[in-house]
Amino acid sequence: MAGKTSERRKRIRLGIRRKISGTKERPRLSIFRSNRGLYAQLIDDSKGVTLASASTVSLGEKAKLNAEFSRQVGKKIAEVALSSGIETVVFDRSGYLYHGNVKAFADGAREGGLKF
């Protein structure tokens, strides 16, 4: 059963990546969600480099995966991006449904000042 879920996510992820790409002025905001945490990166696809990153691990040792910590990671990545001079991004949900932690992360990033 788990194989079907991961294959479905991989197929959706590849479809998303065909349509969006990040640049230096408007990087791709990519997320990865595991059972233990949420990880976010700002990626310049034209050069293939990561411009900034944030995760629940960087928030502290007691951080875990729930909507509150996901919102804090969104605010953290927005803070790092704004300090780097990045205001607009392309959101890449990496095949995850826009629901729960992913939605909380996106809301936190918007509250932090990112536009997407």
C-alpha positions as CSV (number, residue, x, y, z in Angstrom):
1,M,0.0,0.0,0.0
2,A,2.8,2.4,0.8
3,G,4.3,1.9,-2.6
4,K,1.2,3.1,-4.3
5,T,1.2,6.3,-2.3
6,S,4.9,7.1,-3.0
7,E,4.4,6.3,-6.7
8,R,1.4,8.6,-6.9
9,R,3.3,11.4,-5.1
10,K,6.3,11.0,-7.5
11,R,4.0,11.2,-10.6
12,I,2.3,14.4,-9.3
13,R,5.7,15.8,-8.3
14,L,7.1,15.3,-11.8
15,G,4.0,17.0,-13.3
16,I,4.5,20.0,-11.1
17,R,8.2,20.3,-11.9
18,R,7.5,20.2,-15.6
19,K,5.4,23.4,-15.2
20,I,7.4,25.5,-12.7
21,S,11.0,26.5,-12.4
22,G,12.8,28.9,-10.2
23,T,15.1,31.8,-11.1
24,K,17.4,34.0,-9.0
25,E,14.7,36.8,-8.9
26,R,11.8,34.4,-8.3
27,P,13.2,31.1,-6.8
28,R,11.3,27.9,-6.3
29,L,10.1,27.3,-2.7
30,S,10.3,23.6,-2.4
31,I,9.2,21.6,0.7
32,F,9.7,18.1,2.0
33,R,7.5,16.6,4.6
34,S,8.6,13.5,6.7
35,N,7.0,11.9,9.7
36,R,9.3,13.9,11.9
37,G,9.6,17.3,10.3
38,L,9.2,19.8,7.5
39,Y,12.0,21.1,5.4
40,A,11.9,24.0,3.0
41,Q,14.4,25.3,0.4
42,L,14.6,28.3,-1.9
43,I,16.1,27.0,-5.1
44,D,17.5,28.8,-8.2
45,D,16.9,26.1,-10.9
46,S,18.9,28.1,-13.6
47,K,22.1,27.5,-11.6
48,G,21.0,24.5,-9.6
49,V,21.8,26.1,-6.2
50,T,20.0,26.4,-2.9
51,L,19.7,30.0,-1.8
52,A,18.2,29.5,1.6
53,S,16.7,26.8,3.8
54,A,14.7,26.2,7.0
55,S,13.3,23.3,8.8
56,T,11.6,22.2,12.0
57,V,15.0,20.9,13.1
58,S,16.4,24.4,12.9
59,L,13.7,25.7,15.2
60,G,14.9,23.6,18.2
61,E,15.2,20.2,19.6
62,K,11.6,20.0,20.8
63,A,10.1,20.9,17.4
64,K,8.0,18.3,15.7
65,L,5.7,18.0,12.8
66,N,2.4,19.8,13.5
67,A,0.6,22.8,12.0
68,E,2.1,25.3,14.5
69,F,5.7,24.3,13.8
70,S,4.9,24.2,10.1
71,R,3.7,27.8,10.3
72,Q,6.9,28.8,12.2
73,V,9.1,27.2,9.5
74,G,7.1,29.2,6.9
75,K,7.8,32.4,8.8
76,K,11.5,31.5,9.2
77,I,12.0,30.9,5.5
78,A,10.2,34.2,4.7
79,E,12.5,36.0,7.2
80,V,15.6,34.5,5.6
81,A,14.3,35.2,2.0
82,L,13.5,38.8,2.8
83,S,16.9,39.4,4.3
84,S,18.4,38.0,1.0
85,G,16.3,40.5,-1.0
86,I,13.8,37.9,-2.3
87,E,10.1,38.9,-2.1
88,T,8.3,36.6,-4.6
89,V,8.7,32.9,-5.0
90,V,7.1,30.0,-6.9
91,F,5.6,27.5,-4.5
92,D,6.4,23.8,-5.1
93,R,4.4,21.6,-2.9
94,S,6.3,18.5,-4.1
95,G,3.3,16.4,-4.7
96,Y,1.8,16.8,-1.3
97,L,-1.9,17.8,-0.9
98,Y,-2.4,21.5,-0.1
99,H,-3.8,20.6,3.3
100,G,-2.7,20.4,6.9
101,N,1.0,21.1,7.4
102,V,1.6,22.2,3.8
103,K,-1.2,24.8,4.0
104,A,0.0,25.9,7.5
105,F,3.6,26.3,6.0
106,A,2.3,28.3,3.1
107,D,0.2,30.6,5.3
108,G,3.2,31.2,7.6
109,A,5.4,32.1,4.6
110,R,2.7,34.6,3.4
111,E,2.4,36.0,6.9
112,G,6.2,36.4,6.9
113,G,6.0,38.6,3.8
114,L,6.6,36.2,0.8
115,K,4.4,36.6,-2.2
116,F,3.3,33.5,-4.3
